[in-house]
């Protein structure tokens, strides 16, 4: 029943298309065709696809959109059993010690070629066809180890054949016996050999389980390790700017390509890092809507991009007090949380593509989002108000209340203009002919106060692109 039938491919994530093509054209690729991704987002989509099976993941940390550490974390989230390797051009960007902490097996130079990758995953290319085993296992009532009783909702299921790596497990592994009944079969840190896994597969075990709380703790640990790696003095400024974000790379790429100074980029980077840390203080695990929103790649990406833009308006607007800075950060990141349960067709916020009924629903999202955030203990009321008003415009063209001059929260205006700009950046990526500056002049500025518009123009469309005077810290946030 356990058979060598079809090798599982490696996922190779690297920004160099010529390198990826060389992997595909290697003679060894005829036996084990690799799956390739030149962007982090594409890799994440592949990893999130339950029908796609991989023997291992090879990641170049310098991949973009988002960058490599985000892909590594995503792999730990969606494929915690699959071994992860680092690819590098000249020298490994992280130490052996840090790789161990991030549960990365090893780092390899890209010059090693695909034959070596194929050799590395050879023990992992076993493919199991469970159909016959499942039929036979129906009559098998044997229990393995000591039974425990636990709520099914506290466990995460993982396809059993994802463990055919022969590598160490970073989690305690369980087999589900029946509803709410489990038995632990592997201690974290032990090797899970393909032969041992085959025995379970032949008994009809299609999935193994791990405790969700253990995985969540480990993902948080990975975030801390990533942050520590980036703070290392040996890491280049380029890597620091790009890698710590995990999100918002589209906005960062635009800013870098349009003359925003290195000090501004670093300021925005640190600001986002601090805001992300602050969101953990809101206890997302106690609020399903907040946890779900933060797990939505597209929504969270837009929130990070908006917060990044808003951060660069803080100094020109002479906002120095700690609390307003914190409010701008949290409000910008979570401004669209009211969209998270709505029809996916509404999330692009393009009213021209909506029916009248959809527009009516869509225009409630600021109010819905404010109501959600208002349920979070400790959140500043100004954040709630700013989220409720971020689509209001001083010329009364906004929604949902059609407020005008003198009635709109200043933070809401900062979030609103940053939101508009972030969406135009995305549009320009899809259509390079779009003139963002012209569109801002013709369709956006009239909805905002003069001092907000002047600050915005100074930061993004003036010759002086360096407006930052200091780095944000957790103390100022």
C-alpha positions as CSV (number, residue, x, y, z in Angstrom):
1,X,0.0,0.0,0.0
2,X,2.8,2.4,0.8
3,X,4.4,3.0,-2.6
4,X,7.0,5.0,-4.5
5,X,4.7,6.3,-7.2
6,X,5.4,10.0,-7.9
7,X,8.0,12.3,-6.5
8,X,6.8,15.5,-4.9
9,X,8.4,18.6,-6.2
10,X,10.3,21.3,-4.3
11,X,9.0,24.9,-4.1
12,X,11.8,27.2,-5.2
13,X,11.3,30.9,-4.3
14,X,13.8,33.3,-5.9
15,X,13.6,36.7,-7.6
16,X,16.0,35.8,-10.4
17,X,14.0,34.5,-13.3
18,X,17.2,33.2,-15.1
19,X,18.0,31.1,-12.1
20,X,14.5,29.7,-11.9
21,X,14.6,28.9,-15.6
22,X,17.9,27.1,-15.2
23,X,16.3,25.0,-12.4
24,X,13.4,24.1,-14.8
25,X,15.8,23.2,-17.7
26,X,18.1,21.0,-15.6
27,X,18.0,17.4,-16.8
28,X,17.1,16.3,-13.3
29,X,13.9,18.4,-13.6
30,X,12.5,15.9,-16.0
31,X,12.3,13.4,-13.1
32,X,11.2,15.9,-10.4
33,X,9.8,19.1,-12.0
34,X,10.2,22.0,-9.6
35,X,7.5,24.5,-8.7
36,X,8.9,28.0,-8.9
37,X,7.8,31.4,-7.6
38,X,9.6,34.7,-8.4
39,X,7.6,36.7,-5.8
40,X,6.7,36.0,-2.2
41,X,3.0,36.5,-2.7
42,X,3.0,33.8,-5.4
43,X,4.8,31.4,-3.0
44,X,2.3,32.1,-0.3
45,X,-0.6,31.3,-2.6
46,X,1.1,28.0,-3.5
47,X,1.7,27.2,0.1
48,X,-1.9,28.0,1.0
49,X,-3.3,25.7,-1.7
50,X,-4.2,22.4,-0.1
51,X,-4.1,20.6,-3.4
52,X,-0.5,21.4,-4.0
53,X,2.0,19.1,-2.4
54,X,5.7,19.9,-1.8
55,X,8.7,17.9,-0.6
56,X,10.5,21.0,0.6
57,X,10.7,24.8,0.3
58,X,13.8,26.7,-0.8
59,X,13.7,30.4,-0.2
60,X,15.9,33.3,-1.2
61,X,15.4,35.9,1.6
62,X,15.7,38.7,-1.0
63,X,12.5,37.6,-2.8
64,X,10.0,40.5,-2.8
65,X,6.3,41.1,-2.5
66,X,6.6,40.2,0.4
67,X,10.1,39.2,1.3
68,X,11.7,35.9,2.3
69,X,11.1,35.9,6.1
70,X,7.4,36.4,5.4
71,X,7.4,33.3,3.1
72,X,9.2,31.3,5.8
73,X,6.7,32.4,8.4
74,X,3.9,31.6,6.0
75,X,5.3,28.1,5.4
76,X,5.4,27.5,9.2
77,X,1.7,28.6,9.3
78,X,0.4,26.5,6.5
79,X,2.9,23.7,6.1
80,X,4.5,23.2,9.5
81,X,5.8,19.7,8.6
82,X,7.7,20.7,5.4
83,X,11.5,21.3,5.6
84,X,12.7,24.8,4.7
85,X,16.0,25.7,3.2
86,X,17.7,29.1,2.5
87,X,19.1,30.0,-1.0
88,X,21.7,32.7,-1.3
89,X,23.9,34.3,-3.9
90,X,27.2,35.1,-2.2
91,X,26.9,34.4,1.5
92,X,24.1,33.4,3.8
93,X,22.2,36.5,5.1
94,X,21.5,34.8,8.4
95,X,23.7,32.8,10.8
96,X,23.4,29.1,11.5
97,X,22.1,29.8,15.0
98,X,19.4,32.1,13.6
99,X,18.4,29.5,11.0
100,X,17.9,26.9,13.8
101,X,15.7,29.4,15.7
102,X,13.6,29.9,12.6
103,X,13.4,26.2,12.0
104,X,15.3,26.5,8.7
105,X,17.2,23.3,8.0
106,X,20.2,24.7,6.2
107,X,21.4,27.4,3.7
108,X,22.8,26.6,0.3
109,X,24.5,28.7,-2.4
110,X,22.4,29.0,-5.6
111,X,25.4,27.7,-7.5
112,X,24.8,24.2,-6.3
113,X,22.3,23.5,-9.1
114,X,19.1,21.6,-9.3
115,X,20.7,18.2,-9.1
116,X,21.8,18.9,-5.5
117,X,18.3,20.1,-4.6
118,X,16.8,16.9,-6.1
119,X,19.3,14.9,-4.1
120,X,18.4,16.7,-0.9
121,X,14.7,16.0,-1.3
122,X,15.2,12.4,-2.5
123,X,14.2,11.0,0.9
124,X,11.1,13.2,0.8
125,X,9.7,12.2,-2.6
126,X,7.7,9.2,-1.3
127,X,4.1,9.5,-2.5
128,X,1.3,7.7,-0.8
129,X,-2.0,6.7,-2.4
130,X,-4.3,6.3,0.7
131,X,-7.4,4.9,-1.0
132,X,-6.6,1.2,-0.4
133,X,-5.2,1.9,3.1
134,X,-8.3,3.8,4.2
135,X,-10.5,0.9,3.2
136,X,-8.4,-1.6,5.2
137,X,-8.1,0.8,8.2
138,X,-11.9,0.8,8.7
139,X,-11.5,-2.5,10.4
140,X,-8.5,-1.5,12.5
141,X,-9.5,-0.5,16.0
142,X,-6.0,-0.5,17.5
143,X,-5.1,2.5,19.7
144,X,-1.5,3.9,19.8
145,X,-0.2,5.3,23.1
146,X,-2.3,6.9,25.8
147,X,-5.6,8.5,24.9
148,X,-6.3,12.1,25.8
149,X,-9.5,14.1,25.7
150,X,-9.4,17.6,24.1
151,X,-11.7,19.8,22.1
152,X,-11.3,19.4,18.4
153,X,-11.2,23.1,17.9
154,X,-7.9,23.3,19.7
155,X,-6.1,21.2,17.2
156,X,-4.8,21.9,13.7
157,X,-4.9,19.1,11.1
158,X,-2.0,18.5,8.7
159,X,-1.8,16.1,5.8
160,X,0.2,13.1,6.9
161,X,2.2,12.9,3.7
162,X,3.5,16.4,4.4
163,X,5.6,14.8,7.1
164,X,7.6,12.6,4.6
165,X,10.7,14.7,5.2
166,X,12.6,12.7,7.7
167,X,13.4,15.9,9.5
168,X,12.8,16.9,13.1
169,X,9.4,18.0,14.2
170,X,9.2,21.4,16.0
171,X,5.8,20.4,17.5
172,X,4.3,17.6,19.5
173,X,2.4,15.5,17.0
174,X,-0.9,13.8,17.7
175,X,-3.2,11.3,16.0
176,X,-7.0,11.9,16.2
177,X,-8.8,8.8,17.5
178,X,-12.3,10.1,17.4
179,X,-14.2,13.3,18.1
180,X,-12.3,15.2,20.9
181,X,-10.0,12.2,21.5
182,X,-6.3,12.2,20.6
183,X,-3.0,10.5,21.4
184,X,0.4,12.0,21.2
185,X,2.8,10.0,19.0
186,X,5.8,12.3,18.8
187,X,7.6,14.7,21.1
188,X,8.8,18.0,19.7
189,X,12.5,17.7,18.6
190,X,12.3,14.0,17.7
191,X,12.9,12.8,14.1
192,X,9.8,11.6,12.3
193,X,11.3,9.0,9.8
194,X,9.5,8.2,6.5
195,X,9.4,4.6,7.5
196,X,7.6,5.4,10.8
197,X,5.1,7.7,8.9
198,X,4.5,4.9,6.4
199,X,3.2,2.7,9.2
200,X,0.6,5.3,10.1
201,X,-0.3,5.8,6.5
202,X,-0.8,2.1,6.0
203,X,-3.2,2.2,9.0
204,X,-5.3,4.7,7.1
205,X,-4.1,7.8,9.0
206,X,-4.5,10.6,6.5
207,X,-3.8,13.6,8.9
208,X,-1.7,14.3,11.9
209,X,-2.5,17.0,14.4
210,X,-0.8,19.6,16.5
211,X,-2.1,22.0,19.1
212,X,-3.0,25.4,17.7
213,X,-1.7,27.2,20.7
214,X,1.7,25.6,20.2
215,X,1.8,26.8,16.6
216,X,0.7,30.3,17.5
217,X,3.4,30.6,20.1
218,X,6.0,29.4,17.6
219,X,4.8,31.9,15.0
220,X,5.1,34.6,17.5
221,X,8.6,33.4,18.4
222,X,9.5,33.4,14.7
223,X,8.4,37.0,14.5
224,X,10.7,37.9,17.4
225,X,13.6,36.1,15.9
226,X,13.1,37.8,12.6
227,X,13.0,41.2,14.3
228,X,16.2,40.3,16.2
229,X,18.0,39.2,13.0
230,X,17.1,42.5,11.2
231,X,18.5,44.6,14.1
232,X,21.9,42.9,13.7
233,X,24.5,45.5,12.7
234,X,25.8,43.1,10.0
235,X,22.5,43.1,8.1
236,X,22.6,45.7,5.3
237,X,20.3,48.8,5.3
238,X,18.6,47.4,2.2
239,X,17.7,44.2,3.9
240,X,16.5,46.1,7.1
241,X,14.2,48.2,5.0
242,X,12.7,45.4,3.0
243,X,12.6,42.4,5.2
244,X,11.1,43.5,8.5
245,X,7.8,44.5,6.9
246,X,6.5,41.1,5.8
247,X,3.7,43.3,4.3
248,X,3.4,46.6,2.5
249,X,6.2,45.8,0.0
250,X,4.2,47.2,-2.9
251,X,4.0,50.6,-1.2
252,X,7.7,50.5,-0.2
253,X,8.8,49.6,-3.7
254,X,6.8,52.6,-5.0
255,X,8.4,55.0,-2.4
256,X,11.9,53.7,-3.2
257,X,11.3,54.2,-6.9
258,X,10.0,57.8,-6.5
259,X,12.9,59.3,-4.6
260,X,11.8,59.0,-1.0
261,X,14.9,59.3,1.1
262,X,16.5,56.4,2.9
263,X,15.8,58.1,6.3
264,X,12.1,58.3,5.4
265,X,12.0,54.7,4.3
266,X,13.6,53.6,7.5
267,X,11.2,55.8,9.5
268,X,8.2,54.2,7.8
269,X,9.7,50.7,8.3
270,X,10.2,51.3,12.0
271,X,6.8,52.8,12.3
272,X,5.1,49.8,10.8
273,X,7.1,47.4,13.0
274,X,6.0,49.3,16.1
275,X,2.3,49.4,15.0
276,X,2.4,45.7,14.3
277,X,3.7,45.2,17.8
278,X,1.0,47.4,19.2
279,X,-1.7,45.3,17.5
280,X,-0.7,42.3,19.6
281,X,-1.6,44.4,22.7
282,X,-5.2,44.5,21.4
283,X,-5.3,40.7,22.1
284,X,-6.4,39.5,18.6
285,X,-6.9,36.0,19.9
286,X,-9.9,37.3,21.9
287,X,-11.5,39.0,18.9
288,X,-12.2,36.7,15.9
289,X,-12.8,39.6,13.6
290,X,-9.5,41.2,14.4
291,X,-7.6,37.9,14.1
292,X,-9.3,37.1,10.8
293,X,-8.6,40.5,9.3
294,X,-4.9,40.3,10.2
295,X,-4.7,36.9,8.5
296,X,-6.2,38.3,5.3
297,X,-3.1,38.9,3.2
298,X,-4.7,41.5,0.8
299,X,-6.5,43.4,3.5
300,X,-3.6,43.5,5.9
301,X,-1.2,44.4,3.0
302,X,-3.4,47.5,2.2
303,X,-3.6,48.4,5.9
304,X,0.2,48.3,6.2
305,X,0.6,50.4,3.0
306,X,-1.8,53.0,4.3
307,X,-0.1,53.2,7.7
308,X,3.3,53.6,5.9
309,X,2.1,56.6,3.9
310,X,0.4,58.1,6.9
311,X,3.6,57.8,9.0
312,X,5.4,60.1,6.5
313,X,2.9,62.9,7.2
314,X,3.5,62.9,10.9
315,X,6.5,65.2,11.0
316,X,5.4,67.7,8.3
317,X,2.1,68.1,10.2
318,X,4.1,68.7,13.4
319,X,2.5,65.8,15.3
320,X,4.8,65.1,18.2
321,X,2.7,63.8,21.1
322,X,2.8,60.1,21.7
323,X,-0.9,59.3,21.7
324,X,-1.8,61.0,18.4
325,X,1.0,59.1,16.7
326,X,-0.2,55.8,18.2
327,X,-3.8,56.6,17.0
328,X,-2.6,57.3,13.5
329,X,-0.8,54.0,13.4
330,X,-3.6,51.8,14.7
331,X,-6.3,53.7,12.8
332,X,-4.4,53.4,9.5
333,X,-3.7,49.7,9.8
334,X,-7.3,48.8,10.8
335,X,-9.2,51.4,8.8
336,X,-10.9,48.9,6.5
337,X,-11.7,46.2,9.1
338,X,-15.4,46.8,8.4
339,X,-14.9,45.1,4.9
340,X,-13.6,41.8,6.2
341,X,-16.9,40.0,6.3
342,X,-18.5,41.7,3.3
343,X,-18.8,40.3,-0.2
344,X,-15.2,39.9,-1.7
345,X,-16.4,41.9,-4.7
346,X,-16.5,45.0,-2.4
347,X,-13.0,44.7,-1.1
348,X,-11.4,46.4,-4.1
349,X,-13.5,49.5,-3.2
350,X,-14.2,50.2,-6.9
351,X,-17.8,51.5,-6.9
352,X,-17.9,51.6,-10.7
353,X,-17.9,47.8,-10.7
354,X,-20.6,47.5,-8.0
355,X,-24.4,47.3,-8.3
356,X,-26.5,49.9,-6.5
357,X,-27.2,47.4,-3.7
358,X,-23.5,46.6,-3.4
359,X,-22.6,50.3,-3.1
360,X,-25.1,50.7,-0.4
361,X,-23.6,47.9,1.6
362,X,-20.0,48.9,0.8
363,X,-20.6,52.5,2.1
364,X,-21.5,51.1,5.6
365,X,-18.1,49.6,6.1
366,X,-16.6,52.6,8.0
367,X,-19.5,52.4,10.5
368,X,-19.3,48.6,10.7
369,X,-15.5,48.9,11.3
370,X,-15.9,51.5,14.0
371,X,-18.5,49.3,15.8
372,X,-16.1,46.4,15.7
373,X,-13.1,48.4,17.1
374,X,-15.4,49.9,19.7
375,X,-15.7,46.4,21.2
376,X,-12.0,46.1,21.9
377,X,-11.1,47.0,25.4
378,X,-8.6,49.8,25.7
379,X,-8.7,51.1,22.1
380,X,-8.7,54.9,21.9
381,X,-12.1,56.4,21.0
382,X,-10.3,58.7,18.5
383,X,-9.3,55.6,16.6
384,X,-12.9,54.5,16.4
385,X,-14.1,57.9,15.3
386,X,-11.3,58.2,12.7
387,X,-12.2,54.8,11.2
388,X,-15.8,55.8,11.0
389,X,-14.9,59.0,9.1
390,X,-12.0,57.9,6.9
391,X,-14.2,58.1,3.8
392,X,-15.7,61.5,4.7
393,X,-14.6,64.4,2.6
394,X,-14.8,68.1,3.4
395,X,-16.7,68.8,0.1
396,X,-19.4,66.4,1.3
397,X,-18.7,63.8,-1.5
398,X,-17.8,61.2,1.0
399,X,-19.7,58.7,3.1
400,X,-21.4,57.4,5.2
401,X,-22.6,60.7,6.8
402,X,-21.7,63.2,4.1
403,X,-19.8,65.3,6.6
404,X,-18.3,68.5,5.5
405,X,-15.6,71.1,6.6
406,X,-15.2,71.3,10.3
407,X,-16.8,68.0,11.2
408,X,-14.1,65.5,10.1
409,X,-11.5,64.2,12.6
410,X,-7.9,65.2,11.5
411,X,-6.7,61.6,11.9
412,X,-9.5,60.5,9.6
413,X,-8.2,62.9,7.0
414,X,-4.7,61.6,7.3
415,X,-5.9,58.0,7.0
416,X,-8.3,59.0,4.1
417,X,-5.7,60.7,1.9
418,X,-3.2,57.9,2.7
419,X,-5.8,55.3,1.7
420,X,-6.5,57.1,-1.6
421,X,-2.8,57.3,-2.4
422,X,-2.2,53.6,-1.5
423,X,-5.0,52.5,-3.9
424,X,-3.6,54.6,-6.7
425,X,-0.2,53.0,-6.2
426,X,-1.8,49.6,-6.7
427,X,-3.6,50.9,-9.8
428,X,-0.4,52.2,-11.3
429,X,1.3,48.9,-10.8
430,X,-1.5,47.3,-12.8
431,X,-1.4,50.2,-15.4
432,X,1.9,52.0,-15.5
433,X,0.4,54.8,-17.7
434,X,-1.6,56.1,-14.7
435,X,-0.3,59.5,-13.6
436,X,-0.8,59.4,-9.8
437,X,0.2,63.1,-9.2
438,X,-2.3,64.3,-11.8
439,X,-5.1,62.1,-10.4
440,X,-4.5,63.3,-6.9
441,X,-4.7,66.9,-8.2
442,X,-7.9,66.3,-10.2
443,X,-9.9,64.0,-8.0
444,X,-8.5,63.7,-4.5
445,X,-7.2,66.9,-3.0
446,X,-10.5,68.8,-3.0
447,X,-11.8,66.4,-0.4
448,X,-9.2,67.3,2.2
449,X,-8.1,70.3,4.3
450,X,-5.4,72.5,2.8
451,X,-2.9,71.8,5.5
452,X,-3.3,68.0,4.9
453,X,-2.9,68.5,1.2
454,X,0.2,70.8,1.6
455,X,1.9,68.3,3.9
456,X,1.1,65.5,1.5
457,X,2.5,67.4,-1.5
458,X,5.6,68.3,0.5
459,X,6.4,64.7,1.3
460,X,5.6,63.0,-2.0
461,X,5.7,65.5,-4.8
462,X,8.4,68.1,-3.8
463,X,12.1,68.1,-4.3
464,X,12.7,67.8,-0.6
465,X,11.9,64.1,0.1
466,X,13.7,63.9,3.5
467,X,11.2,65.0,6.2
468,X,12.0,62.7,9.0
469,X,13.7,64.0,12.1
470,X,13.7,61.0,14.3
471,X,12.8,57.3,14.4
472,X,9.6,56.2,16.0
473,X,10.0,53.9,19.0
474,X,7.5,52.0,21.1
475,X,7.8,54.8,23.6
476,X,6.5,57.3,21.1
477,X,3.8,55.0,19.9
